[in-house]
């Protein structure tokens, strides 16, 4: 992936849900390297389901664009342990994938076992994710990434390009805000 390209476009994907909801709202934000928003899309993910990778791919395909260079995910375990696999997403879309998380941890295997006892499919999907790699941002913060189709050095460069302040890259920050706003609106009972 050519990270020096001035016209690079990132599809940032984030979701919002609350416990007890049947579906979460997913939002995709297309953002250029110069941080101009160039597109937006919405979808949904089954809370506690197995459709997160397909839902993330669906966001990309709904845009019907050929100029997106990379997909950036706000995490890989979303919507109550619904797992987005970066390798599967990269294969489905033909794009490199960078999944960003913000906290160091021992992992979620114990949480999955506690909330989904005996769910070997979910545990296998989680274990397929592999380890995260820590990277330090120009802002002084550390994030943890999983990648597919892009090497760690280029992924770190993209994260730094797309992060203005703090630890959240701008496409993900805006996607999170939009997903939460949309979820809150729908949950409020206002007309759809």
C-alpha positions in Angstrom: 0.0 0.0 0.0 1.4 3.4 -1.0 1.1 5.5 2.2 2.8 8.4 0.5 -0.1 8.9 -1.9 -1.8 12.2 -1.2 -5.2 11.0 -2.3 -5.4 8.1 0.2 -8.9 7.3 1.5 -9.6 5.3 4.6 -13.0 3.7 5.5 -13.3 3.9 9.3 -15.8 1.5 10.8 -17.2 1.7 14.3 -20.4 0.6 16.0 -22.7 1.6 18.9 -25.0 -0.5 21.0 -26.4 -1.0 24.5 -26.8 -4.2 26.4 -30.1 -5.8 25.6 -30.4 -4.4 22.1 -30.9 -6.9 19.3 -28.8 -5.0 16.8 -26.1 -2.4 16.9 -25.6 0.5 14.5 -22.4 0.4 12.4 -21.1 3.5 10.7 -18.5 3.8 8.0 -16.8 7.1 7.4 -14.7 7.7 4.3 -11.9 10.1 5.1 -9.2 11.4 2.9 -5.6 11.8 4.0 -6.2 15.5 4.5 -9.0 14.6 6.9 -11.8 15.7 4.7 -14.9 13.5 5.0 -15.7 12.0 1.6 -18.5 9.6 2.4 -20.7 8.0 5.0 -22.7 4.8 5.3 -24.7 2.9 7.9 -25.5 -0.7 8.6 -26.2 -3.0 11.6 -24.6 -5.9 13.4 -26.4 -8.6 15.4 -25.6 -8.2 19.1 -24.0 -11.5 20.2 -24.1 -12.8 16.7 -21.6 -14.0 14.0 -22.2 -11.5 11.3 -19.8 -8.6 12.1 -17.3 -9.4 9.3 -20.0 -9.6 6.7 -21.6 -6.4 8.1 -18.3 -4.5 7.8 -17.9 -5.8 4.3 -21.4 -4.7 3.6 -20.6 -1.1 4.6 -17.8 -1.1 2.1 -19.8 -2.5 -0.8 -22.8 -0.2 0.0 -20.5 2.8 -1.0 -20.0 1.4 -4.5 -16.6 3.1 -4.7 -13.3 2.1 -6.1 -11.1 4.8 -4.5 -11.0 3.5 -0.9 -7.4 2.3 -0.1 -7.8 0.8 3.4 -10.4 -0.2 6.0 -9.8 0.8 9.6 -11.8 -0.9 12.3 -12.5 0.3 15.9 -11.8 -3.1 17.4 -12.4 -6.6 16.2 -14.7 -7.8 19.0 -17.9 -5.7 18.7 -21.6 -5.9 19.5 -21.3 -8.2 22.5 -18.6 -10.5 21.3 -19.4 -10.5 17.5 -16.0 -10.8 15.9 -14.7 -9.0 12.8 -11.8 -11.0 11.3 -9.4 -8.7 9.5 -8.1 -11.5 7.2 -11.6 -12.5 6.2 -12.6 -8.8 5.7 -9.5 -8.2 3.6 -10.3 -11.2 1.5 -13.9 -10.2 0.9 -13.1 -6.6 0.0 -9.7 -6.8 -1.6 -8.5 -4.0 0.8 -5.9 -4.0 3.6 -7.4 -3.8 7.0 -6.1 -2.2 10.2 -8.0 -2.9 13.5 -7.2 -0.5 16.3 -7.8 -1.0 20.0 -6.8 1.3 22.8 -6.1 -0.7 26.0 -3.5 -3.4 26.8 -5.2 -6.5 28.1 -4.7 -10.2 28.6 -7.4 -10.9 26.1 -11.1 -11.7 26.1 -11.0 -15.5 26.1 -12.2 -15.6 29.8 -15.0 -13.2 29.1 -16.2 -15.2 26.0 -16.2 -18.4 28.1 -18.1 -16.7 30.9 -20.8 -15.1 28.7 -20.9 -17.9 26.0 -20.0 -21.1 27.8 -19.3 -23.9 25.4 -19.4 -21.7 22.3 -16.5 -23.3 20.6 -17.2 -21.4 17.3 -17.0 -18.0 18.9 -13.8 -19.0 20.8 -12.2 -20.3 17.6 -13.0 -17.1 15.8 -11.5 -15.1 18.6 -8.4 -17.2 18.7 -8.0 -16.8 14.9 -7.5 -13.0 15.5 -4.0 -13.6 16.9 -2.0 -11.2 19.0 -2.2 -7.4 18.7 0.9 -5.3 18.1 1.5 -2.1 20.1 2.4 1.0 18.2 3.2 4.5 19.5 1.5 7.4 18.0 3.0 10.9 17.4 0.5 12.2 20.0 2.3 10.3 22.7 -0.3 7.5 23.1 0.0 3.8 22.5 -2.6 1.8 20.6 -2.7 -1.9 19.7 -3.4 -3.1 16.1 -4.1 -6.2 14.1 -3.6 -6.0 10.4 -4.2 -7.9 7.2 -2.7 -6.9 3.8 -0.6 -4.1 5.2 2.7 -4.4 7.1 2.9 -3.0 10.7 5.2 -0.1 9.6 2.7 1.1 7.0 -0.2 0.6 9.4 1.6 2.6 12.1 2.2 5.4 9.5 -1.5 5.4 8.5 -2.6 5.5 12.1 -0.3 8.5 12.7 -1.4 10.3 9.6 -5.1 9.9 10.6 -4.7 10.8 14.3 -4.8 14.5 15.2 -4.9 14.3 19.0 -5.3 11.6 21.6 -5.3 8.0 20.5 -8.3 7.6 18.2 -7.7 8.0 14.5 -10.1 10.6 13.0 -12.1 8.2 10.7 -12.8 6.0 13.8 -13.6 8.9 16.1 -16.1 10.3 13.7 -17.6 6.9 12.9 -18.1 6.3 16.6 -19.8 9.6 17.1 -22.1 9.0 14.1 -22.9 5.4 15.1 -23.8 6.5 18.6 -25.9 9.4 17.4 -27.8 7.2 15.0 -28.3 4.5 17.6 -29.6 7.0 20.2 -32.0 8.5 17.7 -33.4 5.1 16.7 -33.6 4.0 20.3 -35.5 7.2 21.3 -38.6 6.0 19.5 -38.6 9.0 17.1 -40.0 8.4 13.7 -37.6 6.4 11.5 
